[in-house]
Amino acid sequence: MPRLPVLTPTKVIRALERAGFIFVRQNGSHRIYVRGDKGVTIPFHHKDVRKGTLKHILEQGGLSLEEFLQYL
């Protein structure tokens, strides 16, 4: 199983959009994306997304790591 990469918020958002997530709204520096009944919150703080945060984003969105890496 591949390791979680360290990515910028922009790269995470691009991968999620390729996976079919759509931007819904923004609350401060957090952007909310949805796909079907799954919603994810992406912290957009202009610094790298931590590995634990990325893991939680993938869990929220119902994506496996392998599936997510295909969209990068």
N, CA, C and O atoms as a MOPAC input file, in Angstrom:
PM7 MOZYME 1SCF
protein

 N      0.84700 1    -1.17800 1     0.00000 1
 C      0.00000 1     0.00000 1     0.00000 1
 C      0.89200 1     1.24100 1     0.00000 1
 O      1.81500 1     1.34100 1     0.80800 1
 N      0.62000 1     2.19100 1    -0.90800 1
 C      1.44600 1     3.39500 1    -0.97200 1
 C      1.24400 1     4.28200 1     0.25300 1
 O      0.22100 1     4.20900 1     0.93300 1
 N      2.23100 1     5.10800 1     0.51200 1
 C      2.16800 1     6.02400 1     1.63800 1
 C      1.39800 1     7.27400 1     1.26200 1
 O      1.29500 1     7.61900 1     0.08500 1
 N      0.86000 1     7.94700 1     2.25900 1
 C      0.14800 1     9.20100 1     2.02500 1
 C      1.14400 1    10.27600 1     1.59800 1
 O      2.15600 1    10.47200 1     2.27100 1
 N      0.88100 1    10.97300 1     0.50200 1
 C      1.78800 1    12.03100 1     0.06700 1
 C      1.50600 1    13.33100 1     0.81600 1
 O      0.42100 1    13.51300 1     1.36900 1
 N      2.47200 1    14.22000 1     0.83000 1
 C      2.27600 1    15.56200 1     1.35500 1
 C      1.97100 1    16.44600 1     0.15400 1
 O      2.79400 1    16.57600 1    -0.75200 1
 N      0.78400 1    17.05500 1     0.14700 1
 C      0.32700 1    17.82600 1    -1.00100 1
 C     -0.12400 1    19.21700 1    -0.58400 1
 O     -0.45400 1    19.45800 1     0.57700 1
 N     -0.13300 1    20.12500 1    -1.55200 1
 C     -0.70400 1    21.44700 1    -1.30900 1
 C     -2.22200 1    21.34400 1    -1.41600 1
 O     -2.72800 1    20.41800 1    -2.05100 1
 N     -2.95900 1    22.27600 1    -0.80900 1
 C     -4.41700 1    22.24100 1    -0.92200 1
 C     -4.89800 1    22.30000 1    -2.37300 1
 O     -5.91300 1    21.69200 1    -2.71000 1
 N     -4.18600 1    23.01900 1    -3.22700 1
 C     -4.57100 1    23.13000 1    -4.63200 1
 C     -4.51900 1    21.77200 1    -5.32800 1
 O     -5.41500 1    21.44600 1    -6.10700 1
 N     -3.48700 1    20.98100 1    -5.05900 1
 C     -3.37600 1    19.65300 1    -5.67800 1
 C     -4.45200 1    18.71100 1    -5.16100 1
 O     -4.98500 1    17.90100 1    -5.92000 1
 N     -4.77700 1    18.81000 1    -3.87500 1
 C     -5.84100 1    17.98100 1    -3.31000 1
 C     -7.16900 1    18.33300 1    -3.96700 1
 O     -7.94300 1    17.44500 1    -4.32400 1
 N     -7.43400 1    19.62700 1    -4.12700 1
 C     -8.68500 1    20.07500 1    -4.73600 1
 C     -8.78100 1    19.60800 1    -6.18500 1
 O     -9.84100 1    19.15200 1    -6.61300 1
 N     -7.69200 1    19.71500 1    -6.94700 1
 C     -7.69900 1    19.25400 1    -8.34400 1
 C     -8.01900 1    17.77200 1    -8.44400 1
 O     -8.79400 1    17.35100 1    -9.30300 1
 N     -7.42000 1    16.98900 1    -7.56500 1
 C     -7.67300 1    15.54200 1    -7.58300 1
 C     -9.12500 1    15.25200 1    -7.22600 1
 O     -9.74800 1    14.38800 1    -7.84300 1
 N     -9.67100 1    15.95200 1    -6.25200 1
 C    -11.07000 1    15.74100 1    -5.86800 1
 C    -12.02000 1    16.15100 1    -6.98700 1
 O    -13.02600 1    15.48100 1    -7.22100 1
 N    -11.71200 1    17.24200 1    -7.67900 1
 C    -12.55300 1    17.67100 1    -8.80000 1
 C    -12.51800 1    16.64300 1    -9.92600 1
 O    -13.54000 1    16.39500 1   -10.56500 1
 N    -11.37000 1    16.04900 1   -10.17300 1
 C    -11.28200 1    14.98900 1   -11.18600 1
 C    -12.08000 1    13.76400 1   -10.76100 1
 O    -12.56000 1    13.00600 1   -11.60500 1
 N    -12.22100 1    13.57000 1    -9.44700 1
 C    -12.98900 1    12.44000 1    -8.92200 1
 C    -14.48900 1    12.73000 1    -8.92100 1
 O    -15.28400 1    11.86000 1    -8.56600 1
 N    -14.88400 1    13.93900 1    -9.31200 1
 C    -16.30200 1    14.25700 1    -9.42200 1
 C    -16.85300 1    15.14000 1    -8.31700 1
 O    -18.06000 1    15.38000 1    -8.27400 1
 N    -16.00700 1    15.62800 1    -7.42700 1
 C    -16.47400 1    16.51900 1    -6.36600 1
 C    -16.67200 1    17.92100 1    -6.92800 1
 O    -15.91700 1    18.36300 1    -7.79400 1
 N    -17.68500 1    18.61500 1    -6.43400 1
 C    -18.04000 1    19.94900 1    -6.91700 1
 C    -17.96400 1    20.93500 1    -5.75900 1
 O    -18.43200 1    20.65000 1    -4.65600 1
 N    -17.36500 1    22.10800 1    -6.01800 1
 C    -17.27000 1    23.16400 1    -5.00900 1
 C    -18.65800 1    23.68300 1    -4.69700 1
 O    -19.42000 1    24.01800 1    -5.60400 1
 N    -18.99300 1    23.75100 1    -3.40200 1
 C    -20.31200 1    24.20500 1    -2.97800 1
 C    -20.23300 1    25.57000 1    -2.31500 1
 O    -20.96300 1    26.49000 1    -2.68100 1
 N    -19.34500 1    25.69600 1    -1.34200 1
 C    -19.24400 1    26.95900 1    -0.62700 1
 C    -17.91500 1    27.02700 1     0.09900 1
 O    -17.14900 1    26.06500 1     0.14400 1
 N    -17.66900 1    28.21000 1     0.67200 1
 C    -16.45600 1    28.41800 1     1.44800 1
 C    -16.84300 1    29.05100 1     2.76900 1
 O    -17.66500 1    29.96500 1     2.81100 1
 N    -16.24600 1    28.56000 1     3.85100 1
 C    -16.48100 1    29.10100 1     5.17800 1
 C    -15.12100 1    29.51700 1     5.73600 1
 O    -14.38200 1    28.68100 1     6.25500 1
 N    -14.79400 1    30.79000 1     5.63400 1
 C    -13.46900 1    31.25600 1     6.03900 1
 C    -12.41800 1    30.70700 1     5.10000 1
 O    -12.46800 1    30.95300 1     3.89500 1
 N    -11.46400 1    29.96400 1     5.64100 1
 C    -10.40500 1    29.39600 1     4.80300 1
 C    -10.63900 1    27.91500 1     4.54000 1
 O     -9.70000 1    27.19700 1     4.19600 1
 N    -11.86300 1    27.44800 1     4.69300 1
 C    -12.19600 1    26.04900 1     4.44500 1
 C    -13.17500 1    25.95700 1     3.27900 1
 O    -14.21200 1    26.62100 1     3.27000 1
 N    -12.83400 1    25.13100 1     2.30200 1
 C    -13.68100 1    24.96500 1     1.12700 1
 C    -14.41000 1    23.62900 1     1.22000 1
 O    -13.81900 1    22.60800 1     1.57200 1
 N    -15.69400 1    23.65200 1     0.90000 1
 C    -16.53800 1    22.46400 1     1.01100 1
 C    -16.87300 1    21.96400 1    -0.38500 1
 O    -17.35300 1    22.71800 1    -1.23100 1
 N    -16.60900 1    20.66900 1    -0.61600 1
 C    -16.88900 1    20.01100 1    -1.88500 1
 C    -17.80600 1    18.83000 1    -1.62400 1
 O    -17.70500 1    18.18000 1    -0.58300 1
 N    -18.71700 1    18.54400 1    -2.58000 1
 C    -19.62900 1    17.41200 1    -2.42500 1
 C    -19.65200 1    16.57300 1    -3.69900 1
 O    -19.39100 1    17.05800 1    -4.80000 1
 N    -19.97500 1    15.29600 1    -3.50300 1
 C    -20.21700 1    14.35400 1    -4.59900 1
 C    -21.27500 1    13.39600 1    -4.07800 1
 O    -21.01300 1    12.59300 1    -3.18200 1
 N    -22.46700 1    13.48500 1    -4.64300 1
 C    -23.56000 1    12.65800 1    -4.15800 1
 C    -23.90400 1    13.03400 1    -2.73400 1
 O    -24.20700 1    14.19300 1    -2.45100 1
 N    -23.85900 1    12.06300 1    -1.83300 1
 C    -24.15100 1    12.34600 1    -0.42800 1
 C    -22.88400 1    12.50900 1     0.40800 1
 O    -22.96500 1    12.64200 1     1.62900 1
 N    -21.72500 1    12.50100 1    -0.22800 1
 C    -20.44900 1    12.65300 1     0.47200 1
 C    -19.96600 1    14.08900 1     0.36400 1
 O    -19.97500 1    14.67400 1    -0.71900 1
 N    -19.54700 1    14.65200 1     1.47900 1
 C    -19.01100 1    16.00600 1     1.50100 1
 C    -17.65400 1    16.02200 1     2.17200 1
 O    -17.42400 1    15.29300 1     3.13800 1
 N    -16.75000 1    16.85300 1     1.66300 1
 C    -15.42300 1    16.97200 1     2.25200 1
 C    -15.10000 1    18.43700 1     2.48900 1
 O    -15.53800 1    19.31400 1     1.74400 1
 N    -14.33300 1    18.68600 1     3.53000 1
 C    -13.88200 1    20.02700 1     3.86200 1
 C    -12.37500 1    20.08100 1     3.67400 1
 O    -11.63800 1    19.28400 1     4.25500 1
 N    -11.91900 1    21.03300 1     2.85400 1
 C    -10.49900 1    21.17300 1     2.56600 1
 C     -9.99400 1    22.45700 1     3.22500 1
 O    -10.48500 1    23.53900 1     2.90400 1
 N     -9.02300 1    22.36000 1     4.14000 1
 C     -8.43400 1    23.57700 1     4.71000 1
 C     -7.52800 1    24.23300 1     3.67500 1
 O     -6.61200 1    23.59600 1     3.15500 1
 N     -7.78100 1    25.49400 1     3.37700 1
 C     -7.01000 1    26.20200 1     2.35600 1
 C     -6.19700 1    27.29500 1     3.03900 1
 O     -6.56700 1    28.46900 1     3.01500 1
 N     -5.06500 1    26.88700 1     3.65700 1
 C     -4.24400 1    27.80500 1     4.44200 1
 C     -2.92600 1    28.15300 1     3.76200 1
 O     -2.04000 1    28.70400 1     4.41400 1
 N     -2.76600 1    27.85500 1     2.48700 1
 C     -1.54600 1    28.13700 1     1.72600 1
 C     -0.31700 1    27.47900 1     2.34300 1
 O      0.78000 1    28.03800 1     2.31300 1
 N     -0.50900 1    26.28900 1     2.90000 1
 C      0.59600 1    25.45200 1     3.33800 1
 C      0.18600 1    24.00800 1     3.09800 1
 O     -0.98600 1    23.73200 1     2.84600 1
 N      1.12400 1    23.09700 1     3.17400 1
 C      0.85500 1    21.70300 1     2.85300 1
 C     -0.21200 1    21.10400 1     3.77100 1
 O     -0.30900 1    21.43800 1     4.95200 1
 N     -1.00900 1    20.20800 1     3.18400 1
 C     -2.01800 1    19.47900 1     3.94700 1
 C     -1.31300 1    18.34700 1     4.67200 1
 O     -0.59100 1    17.56600 1     4.05200 1
 N     -1.51300 1    18.25300 1     5.96600 1
 C     -0.85700 1    17.20900 1     6.75300 1
 C     -1.40500 1    15.83900 1     6.37600 1
 O     -2.51800 1    15.71800 1     5.86400 1
 N     -0.60300 1    14.81100 1     6.63800 1
 C     -0.99100 1    13.45100 1     6.25900 1
 C     -2.25300 1    12.99800 1     6.98300 1
 O     -3.10600 1    12.35000 1     6.37700 1
 N     -2.39000 1    13.32200 1     8.25700 1
 C     -3.58600 1    12.94700 1     9.00900 1
 C     -4.82600 1    13.64400 1     8.48300 1
 O     -5.90700 1    13.05600 1     8.44200 1
 N     -4.67000 1    14.89500 1     8.08200 1
 C     -5.78100 1    15.64600 1     7.50500 1
 C     -6.18200 1    15.05300 1     6.16800 1
 O     -7.37100 1    14.92500 1     5.87800 1
 N     -5.20700 1    14.69100 1     5.35500 1
 C     -5.49100 1    14.07400 1     4.06400 1
 C     -6.21200 1    12.74200 1     4.25400 1
 O     -7.14200 1    12.42600 1     3.51200 1
 N     -5.78900 1    11.97200 1     5.23400 1
 C     -6.45400 1    10.69600 1     5.52300 1
 C     -7.91600 1    10.92700 1     5.89500 1
 O     -8.79400 1    10.18200 1     5.46200 1
 N     -8.17300 1    11.94700 1     6.68600 1
 C     -9.55000 1    12.25100 1     7.08100 1
 C    -10.37100 1    12.73400 1     5.88200 1
 O    -11.54900 1    12.39800 1     5.76600 1
 N     -9.76000 1    13.51700 1     4.99400 1
 C    -10.44700 1    13.98100 1     3.78100 1
 C    -10.86800 1    12.78600 1     2.93200 1
 O    -11.98800 1    12.74700 1     2.42400 1
 N     -9.97600 1    11.81700 1     2.77700 1
 C    -10.28600 1    10.62600 1     1.98700 1
 C    -11.40400 1     9.81400 1     2.63800 1
 O    -12.26600 1     9.27800 1     1.94100 1
 N    -11.39600 1     9.71900 1     3.96700 1
 C    -12.46800 1     9.01100 1     4.67000 1
 C    -13.80100 1     9.72200 1     4.48700 1
 O    -14.82100 1     9.07500 1     4.25200 1
 N    -13.80200 1    11.05000 1     4.59300 1
 C    -15.02800 1    11.82700 1     4.39700 1
 C    -15.60200 1    11.60400 1     3.00300 1
 O    -16.81200 1    11.45300 1     2.83600 1
 N    -14.73000 1    11.58400 1     2.01600 1
 C    -15.16700 1    11.46200 1     0.63000 1
 C    -15.41400 1    10.04400 1     0.17300 1
 O    -15.90600 1     9.83400 1    -0.93600 1
 N    -15.08700 1     9.06600 1     0.99600 1
 C    -15.28900 1     7.68000 1     0.61300 1
 C    -14.33000 1     7.21100 1    -0.46400 1
 O    -14.68200 1     6.35400 1    -1.27500 1
 N    -13.12200 1     7.75900 1    -0.48600 1
 C    -12.11700 1     7.40300 1    -1.48000 1
 C    -11.01900 1     6.56800 1    -0.83600 1
 O    -10.63300 1     6.81100 1     0.30800 1
 N    -10.52500 1     5.59100 1    -1.56900 1
 C     -9.35000 1     4.85800 1    -1.09700 1
 C     -8.11200 1     5.64100 1    -1.53300 1
 O     -8.18600 1     6.49400 1    -2.41700 1
 N     -6.98100 1     5.34400 1    -0.90800 1
 C     -5.74400 1     6.03100 1    -1.25300 1
 C     -5.35200 1     5.74500 1    -2.69900 1
 O     -4.92800 1     6.65000 1    -3.41800 1
 N     -5.49000 1     4.49300 1    -3.12900 1
 C     -5.14100 1     4.14400 1    -4.50000 1
 C     -6.00700 1     4.90100 1    -5.51000 1
 O     -5.51200 1     5.38400 1    -6.52800 1
 N     -7.29700 1     4.99500 1    -5.21700 1
 C     -8.22300 1     5.71000 1    -6.09500 1
 C     -7.84100 1     7.19500 1    -6.15200 1
 O     -7.82200 1     7.79300 1    -7.22700 1
 N     -7.54100 1     7.77800 1    -5.00000 1
 C     -7.16000 1     9.18200 1    -4.94200 1
 C     -5.87600 1     9.45000 1    -5.72900 1
 O     -5.78200 1    10.44400 1    -6.44900 1
 N     -4.89600 1     8.56900 1    -5.59200 1
 C     -3.62400 1     8.75200 1    -6.29000 1
 C     -3.78300 1     8.68200 1    -7.80800 1
 O     -2.98100 1     9.27100 1    -8.53400 1
 N     -4.79300 1     7.97900 1    -8.29600 1
 C     -5.04800 1     7.92900 1    -9.74200 1
 C     -5.48600 1     9.28500 1   -10.27700 1
 O     -5.23300 1     9.60800 1   -11.43800 1
 N     -6.14000 1    10.07600 1    -9.43700 1
 C     -6.64300 1    11.38400 1    -9.86600 1
 C     -5.62200 1    12.49700 1    -9.74200 1
 O     -5.89100 1    13.61600 1   -10.17700 1
 N     -4.45800 1    12.23100 1    -9.16200 1
 C     -3.42800 1    13.27200 1    -9.02500 1
 C     -2.80900 1    13.62800 1   -10.34700 1
 O     -1.92800 1    14.48500 1   -10.40500 1

